[in-house]
Amino acid sequence: MNYKHITLSLLGALATLAHASDKVTITVTNSLSAPRIEIVEADLSSIQKKLNISSSSLIVTDADGKEIPSQLTYDGKLIFQAGVAGKGKSTYYVTTGTPQTYAPRVKGRLFTERGDEFGWENDKVAYRIYGHGGAVGYDLFNKSTTQLMLDYWYASEQNQEMRSVSKQLHERGYHDLADQVYNAFCYHIDHGKGMDCYTVGPTLGGGANALLNADGSLFMPKCYKSYEILDQGPLRFTVRLTYPEQDFNGKSVTETRTISLDAGSHFNRVSVSYSGLDTPVQMAAGTVIHKNRDTAYILNQQSGYIAYEDLGDASVYNAKYRDALSKQMGHIYIGLLFPDKNITTSFQPRANGIATGHALATATYTPSTSYTYYFGSGWDKNTEAGITTMTDWEAHLSASTAAIRTPMKVKIK
């Protein structure tokens, strides 16, 4: 028997145990002068190594020992919400154990009620993307509540009993009454918690991306082909969308987007990649500019954001109610944020229906990489968010871009 080998193995095991800890300290540092409350990421394998465990059952506590919501993500991160003062540090702890079950603040799914629409949301914003027709960009729902609303809105909009009543009234000639019945359950009407009054059509909508043709025009994407949900809360939702192959300059190109939305954020993080390319190409991301608000956009190339103030689309309403109902749509704020400092911003005319063009940021895409940017929205009727003017929205975009370009440092000890 090799006693020397056994002795060395025992010593190695004892050394590992000696360095193992029953608690890992995570220090989050904010180098900006403004206070920040954000979801932060810690490497799961590093935490497991320090705790000498293979288990992923972990509890996160704040400096006072109070457990806080956390989540393990598909890409090997432990995430939680950290609050850090300007130029400050905050301390959190991780131990083994079974965490509490927390109510989700994010959610997404395929809404088969509407065919192949995919929707997702958090406690501030809600979005959808179509898998059919000509609407290829991101659509949005305005929210004035922290509740998750998409399930309710879709169920209400697809209420077949109410739709049948409205149809019967129309058939009997009671058109005004039929419209009133529809307005009572329609999600195009604000019933106190938000509404859908934004129009996408064959545009980028509120933040989608596209390759650029040789003449600088948009090579419009098609609707997504398939999806895979990677994270489903309670703090982060992530979906990977795959698009059909398209012929781009003689090459068969397939696009993939991975979109994440964190609790408490107005912005989605999207990473875009294209297979089939062998040389760098130009790509763009942006927002559609509608004709009823054709100059209300701001291109801040230096600070790395695009801002737009949209008034919504009242054309879905019966003419009799259009003026009154259009007032409830308020002001919708669209924004795109770019970690990449080498962007070029511009307005590109592209008249289409109620749209006059796009506000764009153009960048270079390198094959076999992914390009990351952020898109999001706000609504002046969500008073708790504190975004009631374009000035408020610009300040939020500026602060958010600075935070993205200067992430908080996470140290595991």
C-alpha positions as CSV (number, residue, x, y, z in Angstrom):
1,M,0.0,0.0,0.0
2,N,1.3,3.4,-0.9
3,Y,1.1,5.2,2.4
4,K,3.0,8.1,1.1
5,H,0.3,8.7,-1.6
6,I,-2.5,8.4,1.0
7,T,-0.7,10.8,3.3
8,L,-0.3,13.4,0.6
9,S,-4.0,13.0,-0.4
10,L,-5.1,13.5,3.2
11,L,-2.9,16.6,3.6
12,G,-4.3,18.0,0.3
13,A,-7.9,17.4,1.5
14,L,-7.1,19.0,4.9
15,A,-5.5,22.0,3.1
16,T,-8.6,22.5,1.0
17,L,-10.9,22.3,4.0
18,A,-8.7,24.7,5.9
19,H,-9.1,27.3,3.1
20,A,-12.8,26.6,2.7
21,S,-15.3,29.0,4.3
22,D,-18.9,28.8,5.5
23,K,-19.5,32.3,4.2
24,V,-18.4,34.2,1.2
25,T,-18.1,38.0,1.3
26,I,-19.1,40.0,-1.8
27,T,-18.1,43.6,-2.0
28,V,-19.8,45.8,-4.5
29,T,-18.0,49.1,-5.4
30,N,-19.5,52.1,-7.2
31,S,-16.9,54.4,-8.8
32,L,-19.6,56.9,-9.9
33,S,-20.7,59.8,-7.8
34,A,-24.4,59.0,-8.1
35,P,-26.0,56.3,-5.9
36,R,-27.0,53.1,-7.7
37,I,-29.5,50.3,-7.2
38,E,-28.8,47.6,-9.8
39,I,-28.7,43.9,-10.4
40,V,-25.1,42.7,-10.0
41,E,-23.5,39.5,-11.1
42,A,-21.1,37.3,-9.2
43,D,-19.3,34.2,-10.7
44,L,-21.0,31.1,-9.4
45,S,-18.0,28.8,-9.8
46,S,-15.8,31.1,-7.8
47,I,-18.3,31.2,-4.9
48,Q,-18.6,27.4,-5.0
49,K,-14.9,27.0,-4.9
50,K,-14.5,29.2,-1.9
51,L,-17.3,27.4,-0.1
52,N,-15.9,24.0,-1.2
53,I,-19.3,22.9,-2.5
54,S,-20.8,21.8,-5.8
55,S,-24.3,22.7,-4.7
56,S,-26.1,25.7,-6.2
57,S,-28.4,26.1,-3.2
58,L,-27.2,29.5,-1.9
59,I,-28.6,32.3,0.2
60,V,-27.6,35.9,-0.2
61,T,-27.8,38.3,2.8
62,D,-27.1,42.0,3.2
63,A,-24.7,43.6,5.7
64,D,-27.3,43.2,8.4
65,G,-27.8,39.5,7.8
66,K,-31.2,39.9,6.1
67,E,-31.8,37.5,3.2
68,I,-32.4,39.2,-0.2
69,P,-33.8,37.8,-3.4
70,S,-31.2,36.2,-5.7
71,Q,-31.1,34.0,-8.8
72,L,-28.8,31.7,-10.6
73,T,-28.6,32.4,-14.3
74,Y,-28.1,30.2,-17.4
75,D,-24.6,31.6,-17.9
76,G,-23.2,30.7,-14.5
77,K,-23.9,33.9,-12.5
78,L,-25.4,34.5,-9.1
79,I,-27.3,37.7,-9.3
80,F,-28.9,40.0,-6.7
81,Q,-29.9,43.6,-6.4
82,A,-27.3,45.8,-4.8
83,G,-27.6,49.3,-3.5
84,V,-24.4,51.3,-3.3
85,A,-23.9,55.0,-2.4
86,G,-21.9,57.3,-4.7
87,K,-18.2,56.5,-4.5
88,G,-19.2,53.9,-2.0
89,K,-19.1,50.2,-1.2
90,S,-21.7,47.7,0.0
91,T,-21.1,44.3,1.5
92,Y,-23.2,41.1,1.0
93,Y,-22.7,37.5,2.1
94,V,-23.4,34.2,0.5
95,T,-23.9,30.9,2.5
96,T,-25.2,27.5,1.6
97,G,-28.8,26.8,2.2
98,T,-32.3,26.9,0.6
99,P,-33.3,30.4,-0.3
100,Q,-36.8,31.7,0.2
101,T,-39.3,31.6,-2.6
102,Y,-39.7,35.2,-3.9
103,A,-42.5,36.5,-6.1
104,P,-41.2,37.0,-9.6
105,R,-40.6,40.5,-10.8
106,V,-40.0,39.4,-14.4
107,K,-41.7,37.0,-16.7
108,G,-42.0,36.1,-20.4
109,R,-43.7,33.5,-22.5
110,L,-45.2,32.7,-25.9
111,F,-48.7,34.0,-26.1
112,T,-50.4,31.4,-28.2
113,E,-53.6,33.3,-27.7
114,R,-52.3,35.6,-30.4
115,G,-50.6,33.0,-32.5
116,D,-46.8,33.4,-32.1
117,E,-46.4,36.6,-30.3
118,F,-43.7,36.5,-27.6
119,G,-44.0,38.9,-24.7
120,W,-41.9,39.7,-21.6
121,E,-42.0,42.2,-18.8
122,N,-40.7,43.4,-15.4
123,D,-42.1,45.6,-12.7
124,K,-41.7,48.7,-14.9
125,V,-42.0,47.9,-18.6
126,A,-43.5,45.3,-21.0
127,Y,-42.6,44.3,-24.6
128,R,-43.6,41.9,-27.3
129,I,-42.2,40.8,-30.7
130,Y,-44.2,39.2,-33.5
131,G,-43.5,35.9,-35.3
132,H,-45.8,36.7,-38.2
133,G,-46.7,39.5,-40.6
134,G,-44.7,42.6,-41.4
135,A,-44.2,44.0,-37.8
136,V,-40.5,43.1,-37.2
137,G,-39.5,45.6,-34.5
138,Y,-40.1,45.7,-30.7
139,D,-43.6,46.6,-29.6
140,L,-44.2,47.9,-26.1
141,F,-46.9,48.2,-23.5
142,N,-47.0,51.2,-21.1
143,K,-47.3,50.3,-17.4
144,S,-48.3,52.4,-14.4
145,T,-48.1,49.5,-11.9
146,T,-45.4,47.2,-10.6
147,Q,-47.7,44.2,-11.2
148,L,-46.9,41.8,-14.0
149,M,-49.7,42.6,-16.5
150,L,-49.3,40.7,-19.8
151,D,-51.2,37.6,-18.8
152,Y,-54.1,39.7,-17.7
153,W,-54.0,42.0,-20.7
154,Y,-53.9,39.1,-23.2
155,A,-56.7,37.2,-21.4
156,S,-58.8,40.4,-21.4
157,E,-58.2,41.2,-25.0
158,Q,-59.0,37.6,-26.1
159,N,-62.2,37.4,-24.0
160,Q,-64.3,35.6,-26.5
161,E,-67.6,36.1,-24.6
162,M,-67.2,39.8,-24.6
163,R,-66.0,39.8,-28.2
164,S,-69.2,37.9,-29.1
165,V,-71.4,40.4,-27.3
166,S,-69.7,43.3,-29.2
167,K,-70.1,41.5,-32.5
168,Q,-73.8,40.8,-31.9
169,L,-74.4,44.4,-31.1
170,H,-72.7,45.5,-34.3
171,E,-74.8,43.1,-36.3
172,R,-78.0,44.4,-34.7
173,G,-77.0,48.0,-35.6
174,Y,-76.0,49.2,-32.1
175,H,-72.6,50.2,-33.3
176,D,-72.0,52.8,-30.6
177,L,-72.9,50.4,-27.8
178,A,-70.8,47.7,-29.4
179,D,-67.8,50.0,-29.4
180,Q,-68.3,50.8,-25.7
181,V,-68.4,47.1,-24.9
182,Y,-65.1,46.5,-26.7
183,N,-63.6,49.5,-25.0
184,A,-64.4,48.0,-21.6
185,F,-62.0,45.1,-22.0
186,C,-59.6,46.3,-24.8
187,Y,-55.9,46.7,-23.8
188,H,-55.7,49.7,-26.1
189,I,-57.6,51.5,-23.4
190,D,-56.0,52.5,-20.1
191,H,-58.1,50.9,-17.3
192,G,-55.8,52.1,-14.6
193,K,-52.6,50.1,-14.9
194,G,-51.4,50.8,-18.5
195,M,-52.2,50.1,-22.1
196,D,-50.9,49.3,-25.6
197,C,-51.0,52.4,-27.8
198,Y,-47.7,52.0,-29.6
199,T,-47.5,51.1,-33.3
200,V,-44.6,49.1,-34.9
201,G,-45.5,48.1,-38.4
202,P,-42.7,47.2,-40.8
203,T,-40.1,49.2,-38.8
204,L,-37.6,48.6,-36.0
205,G,-40.2,49.7,-33.5
206,G,-38.8,50.7,-30.1
207,G,-35.2,49.5,-30.4
208,A,-34.6,46.7,-32.8
209,N,-31.5,46.2,-35.0
210,A,-30.7,45.6,-38.6
211,L,-27.7,45.1,-40.9
212,L,-27.0,47.9,-43.4
213,N,-27.0,47.5,-47.2
214,A,-24.1,48.9,-49.2
215,D,-26.0,52.2,-49.8
216,G,-26.6,52.6,-46.0
217,S,-30.2,51.6,-46.0
218,L,-31.6,49.1,-43.5
219,F,-31.6,45.5,-44.4
220,M,-34.8,44.8,-42.5
221,P,-34.9,41.5,-40.5
222,K,-37.8,39.1,-40.8
223,C,-39.9,38.0,-37.8
224,Y,-38.2,35.6,-35.4
225,K,-38.3,31.8,-36.3
226,S,-37.8,30.2,-32.9
227,Y,-37.1,31.0,-29.2
228,E,-35.6,29.5,-26.1
229,I,-36.2,30.8,-22.6
230,L,-32.9,30.8,-20.7
231,D,-33.8,32.6,-17.5
232,Q,-37.3,32.9,-15.9
233,G,-36.9,35.1,-12.8
234,P,-37.4,36.1,-10.2
235,L,-34.9,38.8,-11.0
236,R,-33.9,38.3,-14.6
237,F,-35.7,37.1,-17.7
238,T,-33.7,36.0,-20.7
239,V,-34.8,34.7,-24.1
240,R,-32.8,33.7,-27.1
241,L,-34.4,34.5,-30.5
242,T,-33.3,32.9,-33.8
243,Y,-34.2,34.4,-37.1
244,P,-34.7,32.8,-40.5
245,E,-31.7,32.7,-42.9
246,Q,-31.6,35.6,-45.3
247,D,-29.4,36.4,-48.3
248,F,-27.2,39.4,-47.5
249,N,-24.8,40.4,-50.2
250,G,-24.7,36.9,-51.5
251,K,-24.1,35.3,-48.1
252,S,-26.6,33.1,-46.2
253,V,-26.8,34.9,-42.9
254,T,-28.6,33.8,-39.7
255,E,-29.2,36.2,-36.8
256,T,-29.5,35.4,-33.1
257,R,-30.5,37.8,-30.4
258,T,-30.3,37.2,-26.7
259,I,-32.4,39.6,-24.7
260,S,-32.3,40.0,-20.9
261,L,-34.6,42.2,-18.8
262,D,-33.8,42.7,-15.1
263,A,-36.2,43.6,-12.3
264,G,-36.3,47.3,-11.6
265,S,-34.8,48.4,-15.0
266,H,-36.3,50.3,-17.9
267,F,-33.9,48.7,-20.3
268,N,-33.4,45.4,-22.0
269,R,-29.9,44.2,-22.7
270,V,-29.6,42.6,-26.2
271,S,-26.6,40.8,-27.6
272,V,-26.8,40.3,-31.4
273,S,-24.7,37.8,-33.5
274,Y,-24.7,36.9,-37.1
275,S,-23.5,33.6,-38.6
276,G,-22.4,33.3,-42.2
277,L,-20.4,36.6,-42.3
278,D,-16.7,36.5,-43.0
279,T,-15.9,40.2,-43.1
280,P,-16.9,43.2,-40.8
281,V,-20.2,44.8,-41.8
282,Q,-22.2,47.9,-40.7
283,M,-25.2,47.4,-38.5
284,A,-27.6,49.8,-36.8
285,A,-30.1,49.9,-33.9
286,G,-32.7,52.5,-33.4
287,T,-36.3,53.6,-33.0
288,V,-39.0,54.4,-35.5
289,I,-40.0,58.1,-35.8
290,H,-43.7,58.7,-36.3
291,K,-45.1,61.5,-38.4
292,N,-47.1,63.0,-35.5
293,R,-43.9,63.5,-33.6
294,D,-41.3,63.8,-36.3
295,T,-38.7,66.0,-34.6
296,A,-39.0,64.9,-31.0
297,Y,-35.8,62.8,-31.1
298,I,-32.3,63.4,-29.6
299,L,-29.1,61.9,-31.0
300,N,-26.5,62.1,-28.3
301,Q,-23.5,60.4,-29.9
302,Q,-21.0,61.5,-27.3
303,S,-23.0,60.3,-24.3
304,G,-24.1,57.1,-26.2
305,Y,-27.8,57.3,-26.3
306,I,-30.9,58.0,-28.5
307,A,-34.0,59.5,-27.0
308,Y,-37.5,59.9,-28.5
309,E,-40.8,61.1,-27.3
310,D,-43.7,59.3,-28.9
311,L,-47.4,60.2,-28.7
312,G,-48.9,56.8,-29.4
313,D,-51.3,55.9,-32.2
314,A,-55.0,56.8,-31.9
315,S,-56.0,55.3,-35.2
316,V,-57.1,52.1,-33.4
317,Y,-60.0,54.0,-31.9
318,N,-63.4,54.6,-33.4
319,A,-63.5,58.2,-34.8
320,K,-66.2,59.2,-32.3
321,Y,-63.9,58.5,-29.3
322,R,-60.6,59.2,-30.9
323,D,-60.0,62.7,-29.5
324,A,-61.0,61.8,-26.0
325,L,-59.1,58.5,-25.9
326,S,-55.9,59.9,-27.5
327,K,-55.4,62.1,-24.4
328,Q,-55.0,59.0,-22.2
329,M,-52.0,57.8,-24.2
330,G,-49.8,60.4,-22.6
331,H,-46.1,60.6,-23.7
332,I,-44.1,57.5,-24.4
333,Y,-40.4,57.7,-24.0
334,I,-38.1,55.5,-26.1
335,G,-34.4,55.1,-25.5
336,L,-31.4,53.2,-26.7
337,L,-28.1,53.0,-24.8
338,F,-24.7,52.0,-26.3
339,P,-21.7,50.7,-24.3
340,D,-19.7,51.0,-27.6
341,K,-18.2,54.5,-27.9
342,N,-17.6,54.1,-31.6
343,I,-21.1,54.7,-32.8
344,T,-22.4,57.2,-35.3
345,T,-25.9,58.6,-34.8
346,S,-28.2,59.9,-37.5
347,F,-31.8,60.2,-38.7
348,Q,-32.6,58.0,-41.8
349,P,-35.7,58.8,-43.7
350,R,-37.9,55.8,-44.5
351,A,-41.5,56.8,-45.0
352,N,-43.9,53.9,-44.3
353,G,-47.5,54.4,-43.2
354,I,-47.5,56.6,-40.1
355,A,-43.7,56.4,-39.9
356,T,-41.3,59.0,-41.4
357,G,-38.0,57.2,-40.6
358,H,-35.6,56.0,-37.9
359,A,-33.3,57.5,-35.4
360,L,-30.3,55.2,-35.6
361,A,-26.9,54.4,-34.1
362,T,-24.5,52.7,-36.5
363,A,-21.6,50.6,-35.6
364,T,-19.3,47.9,-37.0
365,Y,-20.1,44.3,-36.5
366,T,-17.2,41.9,-36.4
367,P,-17.9,38.2,-37.5
368,S,-17.9,35.6,-34.8
369,T,-18.6,38.1,-32.1
370,S,-21.8,39.6,-30.5
371,Y,-22.8,43.2,-30.4
372,T,-24.4,44.4,-27.2
373,Y,-26.7,47.4,-26.7
374,Y,-29.8,48.3,-24.6
375,F,-33.3,49.5,-25.5
376,G,-36.1,50.5,-23.2
377,S,-39.0,52.9,-22.5
378,G,-40.8,55.0,-20.0
379,W,-44.3,56.6,-19.7
380,D,-45.3,59.9,-18.2
381,K,-48.4,58.3,-16.6
382,N,-46.3,56.1,-14.5
383,T,-45.8,58.8,-11.8
384,E,-43.8,56.5,-9.5
385,A,-41.0,56.2,-12.0
386,G,-40.5,60.0,-11.9
387,I,-40.2,60.3,-15.7
388,T,-42.8,62.9,-16.7
389,T,-40.9,65.0,-19.3
390,M,-38.3,64.5,-22.0
391,T,-35.8,66.3,-19.7
392,D,-36.4,63.6,-17.1
393,W,-36.0,60.9,-19.7
394,E,-32.7,62.3,-21.0
395,A,-31.3,62.5,-17.5
396,H,-32.3,58.9,-16.9
397,L,-30.7,57.9,-20.2
398,S,-27.5,59.8,-19.4
399,A,-27.2,58.2,-16.0
400,S,-28.0,54.8,-17.3
401,T,-25.4,54.9,-20.1
402,A,-22.8,56.1,-17.6
403,A,-23.7,53.1,-15.4
404,I,-23.5,50.7,-18.3
405,R,-20.1,52.0,-19.4
406,T,-18.8,52.0,-15.8
407,P,-20.2,48.8,-14.2
408,M,-20.0,48.3,-10.5
409,K,-17.0,46.1,-9.4
410,V,-17.9,42.9,-7.7
411,K,-15.2,41.3,-5.5
412,I,-15.6,37.8,-4.1
413,K,-13.6,37.0,-0.9
